[in-house]
Amino acid sequence: MTNLDLPEPIAAYFDADKRDGEVVARCFTNQAVVKDEGQTHSGHTAIKAWKTAASAKYSYTSEPFAVEQRDGRYIVRSRLTGNFPGSPVDFRFVFNLERGKIASLEITP
């Protein structure tokens, strides 16, 4: 990962993303919501299932290269490279943090 000054919960998410769905789910609050590919995933069980399915479908790496804070949210730009259509592609990850965990995440190209 590059030398970005990411808040700890966000850095933990990108580190966990290299592992598995269970580790990723632990980065989120109990009622967290993830929006990705037109789907909404709420709570630890759904977030774990979302990440497990994505990791089974695609092999990829995610390298954050920019971060900004706006309106209480953190917007991280990351380059995903892998075995999916259009690779590599830059994605926008919009995080809301709460009590040291991720309360919501929206991922868009």
Backbone torsions as a table, in degrees:
resi	resn	phi	psi	omega
1	MET	NA	150.1	179.0
2	THR	-73.2	174.7	-177.2
3	ASN	-87.1	52.5	176.8
4	LEU	-81.3	151.1	176.7
5	ASP	-91.4	75.3	-179.0
6	LEU	-86.1	139.5	172.3
7	PRO	-57.3	148.3	-173.7
8	GLU	-51.9	-45.3	-179.5
9	PRO	-62.8	-33.1	-179.9
10	ILE	-75.5	-42.5	175.5
11	ALA	-59.9	-40.9	178.9
12	ALA	-63.0	-38.8	178.1
13	TYR	-60.9	-50.1	-178.1
14	PHE	-65.7	-33.1	175.3
15	ASP	-69.0	-44.1	-179.8
16	ALA	-65.4	-30.6	-178.3
17	ASP	-59.7	-20.1	178.2
18	LYS	-81.8	-7.1	-174.7
19	ARG	-107.6	-102.5	-176.7
20	ASP	-146.3	175.7	-176.1
21	GLY	-61.4	-36.0	-179.2
22	GLU	-64.5	-45.0	-179.7
23	VAL	-65.9	-40.7	177.8
24	VAL	-62.5	-46.4	-177.6
25	ALA	-58.6	-32.9	179.6
26	ARG	-66.0	-15.3	178.8
27	CYS	-78.4	-10.5	-172.3
28	PHE	-107.6	155.6	172.0
29	THR	-68.2	166.3	-178.9
30	ASN	-61.3	-34.5	-178.4
31	GLN	-103.4	20.1	-176.6
32	ALA	-61.2	156.1	179.1
33	VAL	-128.8	134.0	174.3
34	VAL	-118.8	131.8	174.4
35	LYS	-115.7	122.8	-178.0
36	ASP	-155.3	136.5	177.4
37	GLU	50.9	42.0	176.4
38	GLY	75.1	7.6	-179.6
39	GLN	-116.3	151.1	175.9
40	THR	-116.4	131.7	-178.1
41	HIS	-123.2	120.6	-175.0
42	SER	-118.4	129.9	177.0
43	GLY	87.0	163.3	-175.3
44	HIS	-57.0	-44.9	-176.7
45	THR	-62.3	-45.1	-179.8
46	ALA	-68.3	-38.8	179.8
47	ILE	-67.1	-41.3	176.4
48	LYS	-60.4	-45.6	-179.7
49	ALA	-63.5	-40.8	178.7
50	TRP	-60.3	-49.4	-177.2
51	LYS	-68.3	-39.2	178.7
52	THR	-62.0	-43.7	179.6
53	ALA	-65.9	-42.8	179.8
54	ALA	-63.8	-40.4	-179.7
55	SER	-69.6	-30.8	177.8
56	ALA	-74.1	-33.7	-176.7
57	LYS	-78.8	-38.8	-175.4
58	TYR	-129.8	146.1	169.7
59	SER	-107.3	124.0	-175.1
60	TYR	-154.2	164.4	169.7
61	THR	-121.6	149.8	179.9
62	SER	-125.3	121.3	-178.4
63	GLU	-121.5	99.6	176.8
64	PRO	-61.3	138.0	-179.7
65	PHE	-129.8	-7.0	178.5
66	ALA	-154.6	147.2	176.6
67	VAL	-144.6	141.3	173.3
68	GLU	-144.1	153.3	177.1
69	GLN	-110.4	128.1	-178.7
70	ARG	-146.4	128.4	177.8
71	ASP	53.1	40.0	177.7
72	GLY	79.0	2.9	179.1
73	ARG	-113.2	156.0	174.3
74	TYR	-107.7	127.0	179.6
75	ILE	-111.8	116.5	-178.1
76	VAL	-113.4	129.0	172.6
77	ARG	-97.5	131.8	-177.9
78	SER	-139.7	141.6	177.8
79	ARG	-94.5	120.0	176.2
80	LEU	-101.6	128.8	179.6
81	THR	-126.1	127.7	-179.2
82	GLY	-179.0	-158.1	-175.4
83	ASN	-97.9	50.5	177.6
84	PHE	-125.7	158.1	-178.5
85	PRO	-58.0	133.5	176.7
86	GLY	85.9	2.2	-178.2
87	SER	-62.7	140.2	-4.8
88	PRO	-80.6	158.7	178.8
89	VAL	-143.8	145.5	176.9
90	ASP	-91.9	131.0	178.2
91	PHE	-116.2	156.2	176.9
92	ARG	-109.6	122.6	178.6
93	PHE	-110.2	117.1	-179.9
94	VAL	-107.8	115.2	-175.8
95	PHE	-108.2	138.3	164.6
96	ASN	-113.8	129.7	-178.0
97	LEU	-106.9	149.7	179.1
98	GLU	-151.0	122.1	177.2
99	ARG	50.6	44.2	175.0
100	GLY	77.3	13.6	177.9
101	LYS	-135.6	171.5	178.2
102	ILE	-88.2	123.8	178.5
103	ALA	-92.0	-31.7	175.7
104	SER	-155.0	153.9	178.3
105	LEU	-145.3	129.8	173.6
106	GLU	-123.8	128.0	-177.4
107	ILE	-113.6	123.5	178.9
108	THR	-138.8	151.7	176.4
109	PRO	-68.9	NA	NA
